Amino acid sequence: MADPKAFYLTTPIYYVNDAPHIGHAYTTTAGDVATRWHRQRGEEVWFLTGVDEHGTKVQRAADAGGVTPQEWVDRLVADAWLPVLGTVDAANDDFIRTTEPRHKERVQKFWETVRDNDFVYSALYEGPYCVGCEEFKLAGDLLPGEGEFEGQQVCPVHGRPVEQLQEENWFFRLSAFQDRLLAHYEAHPEAIQPRSAHNEVLSFIRQGLVDISMSRSSVSWGIPLPWDGDQVVYVWFDALLNYATAVGYGAEPGTPDADRFDRVWPPDVNLVGKDILRFHAVYWPAMLMAAGLEPPRTVFAHGWLLVGGEKMSKSKLTGIAPSQIIDTFGSDAFRYYFLRAIQFGQDGSFSWEDMHARYTAELANGLGNLASRGTAMVARYRDGVLPAAHDFAAPEQALMDALSAAVVTADRAFLDLDFSTGIAAVKDFVDRVNGYVTEQEPWVLAKDEAHAARLDVVLYTICESLRAIAVLYNPLMPKAMSSLWQQLGAQAQLGPIADQRIADVGRWGQLPPGTAVTKGEGLFPRIDEGE
């Protein structure tokens, strides 16, 4: 029997021309939480992220800085892009750079294949180009300029005039795939999500697809066409291929890279921002079809992070570095907030005040307080040893039933990338356990030896509930949940938290009586609003 396909998820590869802001970290965090959840289910996973290093913007920025483009991107990657992965606790399996030899060689092989299949031809390109987007624009894409740009056509994303190009380029026969793309998306409506993105793409395709230049003759910083050394691959038609080149497309048969490609292809999820949906849901699958490859199973276009009503952007001074938030709240809280507070797939606004309020109410006073009280009471009333519990009553059974329901809801939601619903299911269970503690009043039970057996049940129930919460929240908040796992003594008794399975988390009674429970540092220290 063949090995099951690995779950393969990608972020977009980010353009290196500026430092990453929380919009980039948001996408990476979503991908990381999704892939950690699949790992927690016991699946093989491949999580890819990386950077796009070619194109006009990089070439011009390097020229202005008096360095070569390679020196420019090497510095940006080392100083800005790789460190942010550690900042947000991303557990990616690979990081692809489009300047790597493995990428360059495989891009050339891909386009040779597409040319051999007669989907590439030479022609004159004349029309508008936005350097900011690195995109050939259609006339209908542009807006009339205002203010200093009045009388000119501007890019709707950057608000700046486009450049008029005239180049002898090579074209990709995108028009040949109009009917095939429509048929594919009608047969696989789940292939573009959310639904609004699906409708937008189908509307665009139905308007009619035109062939698009897949090369540039006026740019030197890129991957040379193997059959025309005077041209480089158009930056998007280079960058999109990272999802295939990084996992072994074009590798020699029988090699580990080739085996990986067979095991992971096609991508289960290409995560993208909605502003690059057209590239990923129109050009990208058409390219794959032209090369005889299966398109991604799902392209998921999430919304924008807004600050003061504007999309997060360095050029508009609304970009916030992830470290600015994480230095105060920690990486777990960063991950929790952005996936809890914003419905993934929709636009969402960030404010420091809202993050502080949710952190205080849901993490510090909610989960953090529950963990602190539970472990402290075992230490105080049972000398740090988890008691055996007998005669579970209706209040405990209600919690067991609530846990079973929470696991089902959370699992379904996380698999659907509906993070806020999945997190809410676990949070509701946390709230139920906190309510249980308030109702059972273990501090009152502890005053009367006649209630010792009942106190044992309550203390065990709190810790067993925390065991389940730790596993369910581990993909979201790995640092805090690893700490909680240690405090519960679960590491010694049950093994690493990463080895616990979602399908088994609702089985009651896994934490053995006699386990050493210790009260450690608070999981979510309270933060003054002024910090």
Buried (B, 14 or more C-beta within 10 A) or exposed (E): EEEEBBBBBBBBBBBBBBBBBBBBBBBBBBBBBBBBBBBBBEEBBBBBBBBBBBBBBBBBBBEEEEBEBEEBBBBBBEEBBEBBBEBBBBBBBBBBBBBBEBBBBBBBBBBBBBBEEEBBEEEEBEBBBBBBBBBBBEEEBBEEBEEEBEEEBBBEBBBBBBEEBEBBBBBBBBBBBBEBBBEBBEEEEEBBBBEBBBEBBBEBBEEEBEBBBBBBBBBEBBBBBBEBEEBBBBBBBBBBBBBBBBBBBBBEEEEEBBBBBBBBBBBBBBBBBBBBBBBBBBBBBBBBBBBEBEBBBBBBBBBBBBBEEEBBBBEEEBBBBBBEBBEBBBBBBBBBBBBBBBBBBEBBBBEEEEBBEBBBEBBBBBBBBBBBBBBBBBBEBBEBBBBEBEEBEEBBEEBBEBBBBBBEBBBEBBBBBBBBBBBBBBBBBBBBBBEBBEEBEBEEBBEEEEBEBBBBBBBBBBBBBBBBBBBBBBBBBBBBBBBBBBBBBBEEBBEEBBEBEBEEBBEBEBBEEEBBBEBEEBBBEEBEEEE
